Amino acid sequence: RFPGDSARPAESTEFAAVFPVDPEGCSNYSAAVPEAVDTVAIVGNSSCSLAEKVSYALAAGAKGLLVVSGSEVIDDLWANGTGANPDIFVIGIKQSSGQRIKVWSTGAEGSKESLRMSFAAYAPWGFLDPSQLVLVGLATSLVAAGAFFSTADLRLGSPIAPRAEEVVEVDRWFPLVFCGMGSCVLVVLFFLMKYLIYVILALFCFGGTAQLTELLHTGLRYRFPSLQRRLGT
């Protein structure tokens, strides 16, 4: 996560990890960061504001700042709009990532090479994003399929035309009941979504399987009428 006005790290640059004496980065670093090496300071997210952490990192000569959250949820470091600086990039990372970086850095202390890291800002594909193209294609095809199926009763002999007993009559109370029940379901999902998501996934799987079976059954019955004959007498 980058703040809107902060610098962006050069993708071809490798940075050495630096851990200040104050793990929160809220005081002057014990020694200036070597200018010959591009470094990134790794600090916690407490004790002082982001603007102070940035100022101390800049004073030490760091090119970047990694702010480790206190949990697995990355903190919104720039909610108050402060801390962004065009001279240094700031990245928020989750707690487990910060712990792994510290372990790797400790393991590299005895070797000639220090821990090196590189960063890159995510750039979306835009209009050529494959997932977006697939989503648009799927949505368009479903609209076309819906129009084709909904007009099946206008085509004589269509195998997918609904039978008379399959047509549902909607009375004036149905919309009211539908809205009321839908609102109740949304309220329940708001509080119990983390549990009911598995129920919803199961219902979607069962519903999709049932519909695919029905479509396959209708297609086979139309293509191979002999399959409708009874076996035996």
C-alpha positions in Angstrom: 0.0 0.0 0.0 1.4 3.3 -1.1 0.2 6.7 0.0 -1.0 8.8 -2.9 1.8 11.5 -2.7 4.8 9.3 -1.7 7.6 8.3 -4.0 7.6 5.0 -5.9 10.5 2.6 -5.6 12.6 2.0 -8.7 11.8 -1.6 -9.8 15.5 -2.3 -10.8 16.9 -1.2 -7.4 17.7 -3.5 -4.6 17.4 -2.2 -1.1 19.2 -3.4 2.1 17.0 -3.9 5.2 17.8 -1.6 8.2 16.3 -2.1 11.7 16.7 1.0 13.8 17.5 0.7 17.6 14.0 2.0 18.3 11.8 -0.8 16.7 9.0 1.7 16.3 11.2 4.2 14.4 10.2 7.1 16.7 13.6 8.4 17.5 16.9 9.2 15.8 18.6 6.2 14.3 21.9 5.3 16.2 23.9 5.7 13.0 23.2 7.2 9.6 22.4 4.8 6.8 25.3 4.4 4.4 24.8 6.5 1.3 26.5 4.0 -1.0 23.7 1.5 -0.4 20.0 2.1 -1.0 18.3 1.1 2.2 14.8 0.6 3.5 14.0 1.0 7.2 11.6 -1.5 8.9 9.6 -0.2 11.9 6.5 -0.9 13.8 3.2 1.0 13.7 2.8 2.5 17.1 4.2 5.0 19.6 4.3 7.9 17.1 2.7 9.2 13.9 3.6 8.2 10.4 5.0 11.7 9.7 7.5 11.3 12.6 8.6 7.9 11.4 9.1 9.3 7.9 11.1 12.2 9.2 13.5 10.0 11.2 14.0 7.6 8.3 14.8 10.5 6.0 17.2 12.0 8.5 19.0 8.7 8.6 19.3 8.6 4.8 16.8 5.7 4.1 15.2 5.6 0.7 12.1 3.7 1.9 10.1 2.8 5.0 8.3 -0.5 5.7 5.7 -0.1 8.5 4.8 -3.4 10.1 1.2 -3.8 11.4 0.4 -5.3 14.8 -1.8 -8.0 13.2 -2.4 -9.7 9.9 -4.5 -6.8 8.7 -2.5 -4.1 7.0 -3.2 -0.8 8.8 -4.5 2.2 7.0 -1.5 4.3 7.5 -2.7 7.3 5.6 -6.2 7.7 6.9 -5.4 11.2 8.2 -3.6 12.2 5.1 -0.2 12.8 6.8 3.1 11.0 6.3 3.3 11.1 2.5 6.6 12.4 1.2 7.9 12.6 -2.4 11.4 11.8 -1.2 10.7 8.4 0.4 8.4 5.5 -0.3 6.3 4.1 2.5 4.8 0.6 2.4 2.5 -1.1 5.0 3.0 -4.8 5.5 1.3 -7.4 7.8 2.9 -8.7 11.0 3.9 -12.1 9.7 5.7 -10.5 6.7 7.7 -8.2 9.0 8.7 -11.1 11.2 9.9 -13.1 8.3 12.0 -10.2 7.0 13.6 -9.9 10.5 14.4 -13.6 10.6 16.0 -13.4 7.1 17.9 -10.3 8.1 19.2 -12.0 11.2 20.3 -15.1 9.2 22.2 -12.8 6.7 24.2 -11.1 9.4 26.9 -13.7 9.4 27.3 -13.7 5.6 29.1 -11.3 3.4 25.8 -10.3 1.6 23.1 -8.5 3.5 19.4 -9.0 3.0 18.3 -7.4 -0.2 14.8 -6.5 -1.2 13.2 -5.0 -4.3 9.7 -3.5 -4.7 7.3 -2.7 -7.5 4.0 -0.8 -7.6 1.1 -2.9 -8.9 -0.1 -1.6 -12.2 -3.5 -3.0 -13.4 -4.0 -4.2 -17.0 -6.7 -1.6 -17.6 -9.1 -2.5 -20.4 -7.0 -5.5 -21.5 -7.2 -7.2 -18.1 -7.9 -10.9 -19.0 -10.1 -11.4 -15.9 -12.1 -8.3 -16.8 -12.5 -9.5 -20.4 -13.7 -12.9 -19.2 -16.1 -11.2 -16.8 -17.6 -9.0 -19.5 -17.8 -11.9 -22.0 -19.5 -14.1 -19.4 -22.0 -11.3 -18.5 -22.8 -10.7 -22.1 -23.3 -14.4 -22.9 -25.6 -14.8 -19.9 -27.8 -11.9 -21.1 -27.9 -13.5 -24.5 -28.7 -16.9 -23.1 -31.4 -15.4 -20.9 -33.1 -13.7 -23.8 -32.9 -16.9 -25.8 -34.4 -19.1 -23.1 -37.1 -16.5 -22.1 -38.4 -16.5 -25.7 -38.4 -20.2 -26.1 -42.2 -20.4 -25.9 -42.5 -18.2 -29.0 -40.7 -20.8 -31.1 -42.8 -23.8 -32.1 -41.3 -27.1 -31.1 -38.6 -25.6 -28.9 -37.4 -28.3 -26.4 -36.7 -25.7 -23.8 -40.1 -24.1 -23.9 -41.7 -24.3 -20.4 -44.7 -26.5 -19.9 -47.9 -25.1 -18.6 -47.4 -26.7 -15.2 -44.0 -25.1 -14.9 -45.2 -21.5 -15.3 -45.3 -19.6 -12.0 -48.1 -17.1 -11.5 -47.0 -14.0 -9.6 -49.7 -12.3 -7.5 -49.6 -8.8 -6.1 -48.3 -10.0 -2.7 -45.3 -11.7 -4.1 -43.1 -8.6 -4.6 -43.8 -7.4 -1.0 -43.0 -10.8 0.5 -39.9 -11.1 -1.7 -38.6 -7.7 -0.6 -39.3 -8.4 3.1 -37.6 -11.8 3.0 -34.7 -10.5 1.0 -34.1 -7.7 3.6 -34.2 -10.2 6.5 -31.7 -12.4 4.7 -29.3 -9.5 4.1 -29.5 -8.5 7.8 -28.6 -12.1 8.8 -25.8 -12.2 6.3 -24.4 -9.0 7.7 -23.8 -10.6 11.1 -23.2 -14.2 10.1 -21.5 -13.9 6.7 -18.2 -15.6 7.9 -20.3 -18.8 8.7 -23.0 -18.6 6.1 -20.6 -18.1 3.2 -20.1 -21.9 3.2 -23.8 -22.5 3.1 -24.1 -20.1 0.2 -21.3 -21.8 -1.7 -23.0 -25.2 -1.2 -26.4 -23.8 -2.4 -24.8 -22.4 -5.5 -23.1 -25.7 -6.2 -26.3 -27.6 -5.8 -28.3 -25.1 -7.8 -25.7 -25.1 -10.6 -25.6 -28.9 -10.7 -29.4 -29.1 -10.8 -29.7 -26.6 -13.6 -26.9 -28.2 -15.7 -28.6 -31.6 -15.2 -31.9 -30.1 -16.4 -30.4 -28.5 -19.5 -28.5 -31.7 -20.3 -31.7 -33.8 -19.8 -33.7 -31.5 -22.1 -31.0 -31.5 -24.8 -30.7 -35.3 -24.8 -34.4 -35.7 -24.9 -34.7 -33.4 -27.9 -31.7 -34.9 -29.7 -32.4 -38.6 -28.9 -36.2 -39.1 -28.6 -35.6 -42.9 -28.2 -34.3 -42.3 -24.7 -37.8 -41.4 -23.6 -39.1 -44.9 -24.2 -39.9 -47.0 -21.2 -37.7 -50.0 -20.5 -39.8 -53.2 -20.4 -43.6 -53.4 -20.3 
